[in-house]
């Protein structure tokens, strides 16, 4: 069975992108965008799904720039303040990632999104 998705992970702290590569890298092709300075929404067009981690306001602004893309974006943040702001920019192609859960539960949530999106 071939990989259904081509994943891109936006994560400027690199911890989550390493986590995704470790657990899904043998099954799916995965790229990472870890630089705010090099961010361009156009670079996301060739992927089928995006995992997007919001660490600060500049990440939130980059998330807004992805609103025009047609790919699903799974969004997460460890900050409760940013979490409420994400709700204001979400659209029908954006889905929440719950960082309050265990790593095992987070993996199950990621697997679910990879199966249904």
C-alpha angles and dihedrals in degrees: 000000000000126000112277095196137050103205131206120189121202106202121143093189092052096217097104094042089054089049092052093046091049094052102032106021095099092051103039136030105249131192127183132214106200102157124084090194094056095043116131125165088216092067089063095059096087094057129084098214137015130207105202123191118198112206100160144354095283089056088050090053090051089051089056088055089060093059091097095056121100096218125099114259120202107203130198140167136176091214119091090202092055091042091064091048091051088061089063094055100038121115134186092281095054122090131188125248113203111221093179091078131084122274090253092053090045090054090051090050091050091048089050092053091047090053100045104034 
